[in-house]
């Protein structure tokens, strides 16, 4: 019988700090690029449905590549090239969107952008899952996703600063500023690649071969006889439920990023204000993700996930309804203040869910399957990122862009209800 791979713990967290720094840069650039892409599409004459279609393209290539890249991450001796390549591909996608002057080109390079994000995320998640013990995963994934939230705060703020606080009657007049913002995002993502020039970064992370006697009973025996195919991973107890929760949480992030600028254009809210609202959401998620190790030592993962899904769903359904009933352009400054508070509360709850689903999926499979399992989770996320924006565009076309955000909140509440039912059955 062949020996099975097991996870190796290594001393020192220098690799994790470099990974976190690169996550801040890449996610800062990505979250500058994505809302600005909506403004570019509007400037070129896109409607709500077309914005949804282009947003779906972001996840189209990753949807088909996730499993293959996850298996590759399990086989790689060093994850450094995968993570660095992700940063470079992100920059290429940003440059293509900046140079593109048609909906087709912007959609194609949005797909390139999504592929870069997938490469970076799979490499980073696999490094944490491979180098961390189960007890340390909440900390590793919490810090990694907190870095994503820092980027989600910085990116929209920079976008708002570059695009300005002035409302523009003709969106096409803003295209020069939009393209400048896209090039800034390109530079941020590309700046992450040099952090992985050091041969020590994410090196020595190959799973160590150990004897089945020391590798751990049933999971080890399963590793030696069963391949980590998508079907085998999905059959593991709880995996599909965790994937649905992850899909709903990430779908809300995507729809907020794509449709909040569109809603703002309709009700007379400036890009700077939109950037601030999205940044508040990102800042709140930083707090909850940094506190995750402390919270998970006091509450079960199931309870925290329920708080995340219900809390985010209820908090984030309010801003589009407020903007529709009390348009800020009519002097409703209180509307923006209340929307900001909802984004803060929603961000706190939204921030908890993703690292928890990473830990839950990782610990639901044998150690040698973790890269593949996280890739299956990402594939589920990308499926949601294709389907939900398209569905959101269908809702938004007759009902307005606010309906897309309401729909995403509904998916969060449905996922919470599913987990509540599962909890009662145990």
ZIMONOR-V490334 format. One record per backbone hydrogen bond with DSSP energy under -1.0 kcal/mol. NH is the residue of the N-H (numbers start at 1). CO is the residue of the C=O. If there is no record, write none. Layout:
BEGIN
NH_CO ; NH_CO
END
This chain:
BEGIN
6_208 ; 17_13 ; 18_14 ; 19_15 ; 20_16 ; 21_17 ; 22_18 ; 23_19 ; 24_20 ; 25_21 ; 26_22 ; 27_23 ; 28_24 ; 29_25 ; 30_26 ; 31_27 ; 33_29 ; 34_30 ; 36_32 ; 37_33 ; 38_34 ; 39_35 ; 40_36 ; 41_37 ; 42_38 ; 43_39 ; 44_40 ; 45_42 ; 46_41 ; 51_47 ; 52_48 ; 53_49 ; 54_50 ; 55_51 ; 56_52 ; 57_53 ; 59_56 ; 60_57 ; 63_59 ; 64_61 ; 65_61 ; 66_62 ; 69_65 ; 70_66 ; 71_67 ; 72_68 ; 73_69 ; 74_70 ; 75_71 ; 76_72 ; 79_202 ; 83_79 ; 84_80 ; 85_81 ; 86_82 ; 87_83 ; 88_84 ; 89_85 ; 90_86 ; 91_87 ; 92_88 ; 93_89 ; 94_90 ; 95_91 ; 96_92 ; 97_93 ; 98_94 ; 99_95 ; 100_96 ; 106_102 ; 107_103 ; 108_104 ; 109_105 ; 110_106 ; 111_107 ; 112_108 ; 113_109 ; 114_110 ; 115_111 ; 116_112 ; 117_113 ; 118_114 ; 119_115 ; 120_116 ; 121_117 ; 122_118 ; 123_119 ; 124_120 ; 125_121 ; 126_122 ; 127_123 ; 128_124 ; 129_125 ; 130_126 ; 131_127 ; 132_128 ; 136_133 ; 140_136 ; 141_137 ; 142_138 ; 143_139 ; 144_140 ; 145_141 ; 146_142 ; 147_143 ; 148_144 ; 149_145 ; 150_146 ; 151_147 ; 152_148 ; 153_149 ; 154_150 ; 155_151 ; 157_153 ; 158_154 ; 159_155 ; 160_156 ; 161_157 ; 162_158 ; 163_159 ; 164_160 ; 173_170 ; 174_171 ; 175_172 ; 178_174 ; 179_175 ; 180_176 ; 181_177 ; 182_178 ; 183_179 ; 184_180 ; 185_181 ; 186_182 ; 187_183 ; 188_184 ; 189_185 ; 190_186 ; 191_187 ; 192_189 ; 193_190 ; 195_192 ; 196_193 ; 197_194 ; 201_198 ; 203_200 ; 208_6 ; 210_4 ; 214_211 ; 215_211 ; 220_216 ; 221_217 ; 222_218 ; 223_219 ; 224_220 ; 226_222 ; 229_227 ; 233_229 ; 234_230 ; 235_231 ; 236_233 ; 239_236 ; 242_238 ; 243_239 ; 244_240 ; 245_241 ; 246_242 ; 247_243 ; 248_244 ; 249_245 ; 250_246 ; 251_247 ; 252_248 ; 253_249 ; 254_250 ; 255_251 ; 256_252 ; 257_253 ; 258_254 ; 259_255 ; 260_256 ; 263_259 ; 264_260 ; 265_261 ; 266_262 ; 267_263 ; 269_264 ; 272_164 ; 274_270 ; 275_271 ; 276_272 ; 277_273 ; 278_274 ; 279_275 ; 280_276 ; 281_277 ; 282_278 ; 283_279 ; 284_280 ; 285_281 ; 286_282 ; 287_283 ; 288_284 ; 289_285 ; 290_286 ; 291_287 ; 295_291 ; 296_292 ; 298_295 ; 299_295 ; 304_300 ; 305_301 ; 306_302 ; 307_303 ; 308_304 ; 309_305 ; 310_306 ; 311_307 ; 312_308 ; 313_309 ; 314_310 ; 315_311 ; 316_312 ; 322_318 ; 323_319 ; 324_320 ; 325_321 ; 326_322 ; 329_267 ; 330_327 ; 331_328 ; 333_331 ; 335_332 ; 336_332 ; 337_333 ; 338_334 ; 339_335 ; 340_336 ; 341_337 ; 342_338 ; 343_339 ; 344_340 ; 345_341 ; 346_342 ; 347_343 ; 348_344 ; 349_345 ; 350_346 ; 351_347 ; 356_352 ; 357_353 ; 358_354 ; 359_355 ; 360_356 ; 361_357 ; 362_358 ; 363_359 ; 369_366 ; 370_367 ; 373_369 ; 374_370 ; 375_371 ; 376_372 ; 377_373 ; 378_374 ; 379_375 ; 380_376 ; 381_377 ; 382_378 ; 383_379 ; 384_380 ; 385_381 ; 386_382 ; 387_383 ; 388_384 ; 390_386 ; 391_387 ; 392_388 ; 393_389 ; 394_390 ; 395_391 ; 396_392 ; 397_393 ; 399_395 ; 400_396 ; 403_400 ; 406_402 ; 407_403 ; 408_404 ; 409_405 ; 410_406 ; 411_407 ; 412_408 ; 413_409 ; 414_410 ; 415_411 ; 416_412 ; 417_413 ; 418_414 ; 419_415 ; 420_416 ; 421_417 ; 422_418 ; 423_419 ; 424_420 ; 425_421
END
